[in-house]
Amino acid sequence: MHFIALALIVCCSVSFSWANEWGYPDLDSNQDEPFPKWGGLCDSGKKQSPINLHVKGALKGEFDSLRFENYDEHQKNLRMVNNGHSIQLSGFDHELTLSGGALLQDFVVEQIHMHWWSEHTINDIRYPLEVHIVHRNTIYPNMTMAANFKDGIVVIGVLYHVSNTPNEAIGSIIKSLGAVKSYDSMNKPVLVADSLAVDDLVPSVESYFTYAGSLTTPTCAEAVTWIVLTETFPVTLDQVNEFKEIEYDQGKQLHNNYRELQSENNRAVVLVEQPEQRSGAAGLTASVSLGLMTLILAGQKIML
């Protein structure tokens, strides 16, 4: 069992101060090893993440496009750290701002991290890699404060499918991975050798799922609006295996770092598509307005 003692973690991984040890089962060694209980809201919460996302079961939503500011700017001073449960990137040269869609405020990127395998599944399919781009609502001064409010955090989840073609952006990250793989280098940030634009990690955003959920690591605060893109990016298994060599303890590798699926608990999951991508579908389709979407993401129940 991968158990990691942490006094403070920033992640969704946005984790925060957590007194107990927590970790992941080593499913590469034992596929039957159960996922542990992490305690607190992680076990008692009703809006936990990740969840399985079903196209057929989702409400249909249509909004203005999401707006990304400075995501195309190459970041030349990115820092990478092995924090014992993931690889995290931070230290952006520019303020990267997300707005539009169903979001009522501006959100800025705080950090990026990876999960191998994916945490979310789409139509019951788990992917080999999921990248989380973690944003803070600008009305809150820091992530710790933002985690106390339902509108505090937005996380964009990008899933990666297996391909024979290496992913260039992931390859840029892997180039610096050797400096942080060992346990001795844990919590010691290094400069990412290649400049990287966050846009390079994000495929088309014309279609995505959104729902009200939580951080996927302790404290599992239910403060996250999730935006999980339906379009996936290619990555090779060799590239994914590079992340599996990260050590969380002396000589012990982090073979996987995903949380098991959580109960949906009758939450509304909205599938947002641009009009030009919408195809005719049989059956009842619910169209969600911005006002109704605000209620959904605030956790209000709706009846259809």
C-alpha positions in Angstrom: 0.0 0.0 0.0 1.4 3.4 -0.9 0.8 5.4 2.3 2.2 9.0 2.3 2.5 11.1 5.5 1.9 14.6 4.6 1.5 17.7 6.7 0.6 20.0 3.8 -0.3 19.2 0.2 -1.5 21.5 -2.5 -3.5 19.7 -5.1 -6.6 17.9 -6.3 -4.4 16.6 -5.7 -5.1 20.3 -4.5 -4.9 18.7 -1.1 -4.5 20.7 2.1 -3.4 20.0 5.7 -4.3 16.4 6.5 -3.3 14.9 9.8 -3.7 11.2 8.8 -1.6 9.1 6.5 -3.2 8.3 3.2 -2.2 6.7 -0.1 -3.1 4.5 -3.0 -3.1 0.7 -3.4 -0.4 -0.7 -5.7 -2.7 -2.2 -8.3 0.2 -3.2 -10.6 1.3 -5.6 -7.9 -2.1 -6.7 -6.6 -5.2 -5.9 -8.6 -7.4 -7.1 -5.7 -5.9 -4.7 -3.1 -8.8 -2.5 -1.9 -8.7 1.3 -2.0 -8.3 2.6 1.6 -10.6 4.8 3.5 -9.2 8.3 3.9 -11.5 9.5 6.6 -13.5 12.7 7.1 -15.3 14.2 4.1 -13.5 11.7 1.8 -15.7 9.0 3.3 -18.9 11.0 4.4 -19.2 13.5 1.5 -22.1 13.3 -1.0 -20.4 15.2 -3.8 -17.2 13.4 -4.2 -15.0 13.0 -7.2 -14.1 11.3 -9.5 -17.2 9.8 -11.1 -18.1 7.8 -14.2 -19.4 10.2 -16.9 -22.1 8.9 -19.3 -23.0 10.7 -22.5 -26.4 9.2 -22.6 -27.2 10.0 -19.0 -26.0 13.6 -19.0 -28.2 16.7 -19.3 -27.4 18.7 -22.5 -26.1 22.2 -21.9 -25.3 25.0 -24.3 -23.2 28.1 -23.3 -20.9 30.7 -24.6 -17.4 29.4 -25.3 -15.0 29.1 -22.4 -12.3 31.9 -22.6 -8.7 31.1 -22.0 -6.3 34.0 -21.5 -2.5 33.5 -21.7 -2.8 29.7 -22.0 -0.9 30.0 -25.3 2.1 31.8 -23.6 5.1 29.6 -23.3 6.1 29.3 -19.6 9.9 29.5 -19.3 10.2 29.2 -15.5 7.9 26.3 -14.7 8.8 24.3 -11.6 8.3 20.6 -11.3 8.1 18.7 -8.0 7.5 15.1 -6.9 5.3 15.7 -3.9 5.0 12.0 -3.1 1.6 11.4 -4.7 2.0 13.1 -8.1 4.1 15.3 -10.4 3.1 18.9 -10.0 3.9 22.0 -12.2 3.7 25.5 -10.9 5.4 28.9 -11.2 3.7 30.4 -14.2 5.3 33.5 -15.8 1.9 34.9 -16.7 -1.5 34.9 -15.0 -3.6 32.3 -16.8 -7.3 33.1 -16.6 -10.3 31.0 -17.3 -13.8 32.5 -17.7 -17.0 32.2 -19.8 -19.1 29.1 -20.2 -21.2 28.6 -17.1 -18.6 30.3 -14.9 -19.7 33.5 -13.2 -16.2 34.6 -12.1 -12.7 34.5 -13.3 -10.4 31.7 -12.3 -6.6 31.6 -12.4 -4.4 28.6 -12.9 -2.6 27.6 -9.6 -1.0 24.3 -10.7 -1.1 21.3 -13.0 -0.6 17.7 -12.0 -1.1 14.2 -13.4 -2.8 11.0 -12.5 -1.9 7.6 -13.9 -4.4 5.9 -14.7 -7.3 8.4 -15.2 -9.5 9.2 -12.3 -12.6 10.0 -14.3 -14.0 7.4 -16.7 -16.1 8.2 -19.7 -18.8 5.6 -20.6 -17.1 3.2 -18.2 -13.7 3.5 -20.0 -10.6 4.3 -17.9 -7.8 6.0 -19.8 -4.0 5.7 -19.1 -3.4 9.3 -18.0 -5.4 12.3 -16.7 -4.0 15.8 -16.4 -5.6 18.2 -14.0 -5.3 22.0 -14.5 -6.3 23.5 -11.2 -7.8 27.0 -11.0 -8.7 29.3 -8.1 -11.6 31.7 -8.1 -10.0 35.2 -8.1 -12.4 36.4 -5.4 -10.5 34.2 -2.9 -6.9 35.1 -1.9 -5.5 31.5 -1.9 -6.4 27.9 -2.4 -6.9 27.1 1.2 -9.6 29.8 1.4 -11.1 28.8 -2.0 -11.5 25.2 -0.8 -14.1 26.4 1.8 -16.6 27.6 -0.9 -18.6 25.7 -3.5 -17.4 28.2 -6.2 -13.8 28.2 -5.0 -12.1 25.9 -7.5 -12.4 24.8 -11.1 -10.4 21.8 -12.4 -10.1 21.0 -16.1 -9.6 17.3 -16.6 -7.9 16.1 -19.8 -7.8 12.4 -20.5 -5.2 10.7 -22.7 -5.7 7.7 -24.9 -3.1 5.1 -25.9 -1.3 5.8 -29.2 1.9 4.9 -31.0 2.6 8.6 -31.5 4.4 10.3 -28.6 2.7 13.3 -27.1 5.0 16.3 -27.6 3.8 18.3 -24.5 4.0 15.2 -22.2 7.4 14.5 -23.7 8.6 18.0 -22.7 7.6 17.3 -19.1 9.2 13.8 -19.1 12.6 15.4 -20.2 12.9 16.9 -16.7 11.3 13.9 -14.9 14.6 12.2 -14.1 15.6 15.0 -11.7 12.6 14.3 -9.5 12.0 10.6 -9.7 13.9 9.4 -6.7 12.7 9.5 -3.1 15.7 11.7 -2.2 14.5 14.4 -4.6 10.9 14.4 -3.2 9.6 17.9 -2.4 12.6 19.5 -4.1 11.4 21.5 -7.1 13.4 21.7 -10.3 13.1 23.9 -13.4 11.4 22.3 -16.3 13.9 22.2 -19.1 11.6 22.9 -22.0 9.3 25.9 -22.2 5.6 24.8 -22.2 2.4 26.4 -23.1 -0.6 25.1 -21.1 -2.6 25.1 -24.4 -0.3 22.3 -25.5 -1.9 20.1 -22.8 -5.5 20.9 -23.8 -7.3 19.5 -26.8 -10.6 20.9 -28.2 -12.9 22.3 -25.5 -16.0 22.4 -27.7 -17.4 19.5 -25.8 -17.1 18.7 -22.1 -18.8 17.4 -19.0 -19.3 19.7 -16.0 -20.5 18.8 -12.6 -20.2 19.9 -8.9 -17.6 17.7 -7.1 -14.6 17.6 -4.9 -10.9 17.4 -4.6 -9.8 13.8 -5.3 -7.3 13.7 -2.5 -7.6 14.6 1.2 -9.3 16.7 2.4 -11.7 15.9 -0.5 -13.3 19.4 -0.1 -16.5 19.7 -2.1 -15.5 23.0 -3.7 -14.8 22.0 -7.2 -16.6 22.7 -10.5 -15.2 20.0 -12.8 -14.8 20.5 -16.5 -13.8 17.1 -18.1 -13.1 17.3 -21.8 -14.7 14.7 -24.0 -11.9 14.8 -26.6 -8.8 12.9 -25.5 -5.2 13.4 -26.3 -2.7 10.7 -27.5 0.1 9.4 -25.3 2.3 6.3 -25.6 2.4 3.7 -22.9 6.2 4.3 -22.7 5.5 7.9 -21.7 2.9 6.8 -19.1 5.4 4.3 -17.7 7.9 7.1 -17.1 5.5 8.5 -14.4 5.1 5.1 -12.8 8.8 5.3 -11.9 8.3 8.2 -9.5 9.2 7.1 -5.9 7.0 8.0 -2.9 9.3 6.2 -0.5 12.8 4.8 -0.6 12.8 2.2 -3.4 9.0 2.3 -3.7 7.5 3.5 -7.0 4.1 5.2 -7.4 2.7 2.7 -9.9 -0.7 4.3 -9.9 -2.2 7.4 -8.2 -5.9 7.5 -9.0 -8.8 7.5 -6.6 -11.6 4.9 -7.1 -14.9 6.1 -8.6 -17.4 7.8 -6.2 -21.1 7.6 -6.1 -22.9 10.1 -8.3 -25.6 10.6 -5.7 -28.2 11.9 -8.2 -26.0 14.9 -9.1 -26.6 16.7 -12.3 -23.9 16.0 -14.9 -24.1 18.4 -17.9 -22.7 17.7 -21.3 -21.8 21.0 -23.0 -21.5 21.0 -26.8 -21.2 23.7 -29.4 -24.2 24.0 -31.7 -22.1 22.9 -34.8 -21.1 19.7 -33.0 -24.6 18.7 -31.8 -26.0 15.7 -33.6 -29.6 14.5 -33.6 -30.3 12.0 -30.9 -33.3 9.9 -30.1 -35.1 10.3 -26.8 -35.6 13.3 -24.5 -32.9 15.9 -24.4 -32.8 18.5 -21.6 -31.3 21.9 -22.5 -29.8 23.7 -19.5 -29.7 27.5 -19.3 -27.0 29.5 -17.6 -29.3 30.3 -14.7 -30.2 26.7 -14.2 -26.6 25.7 -14.5 -25.7 28.1 -11.7 -28.1 26.3 -9.5 -26.8 22.9 -10.5 -23.2 23.8 -9.7 -24.3 25.3 -6.4 -25.7 21.9 -5.5 -29.4 22.6 -5.8 -31.6 19.7 -6.7 -33.7 19.9 -9.9 -36.5 17.8 -11.1 -36.9 16.9 -14.8 
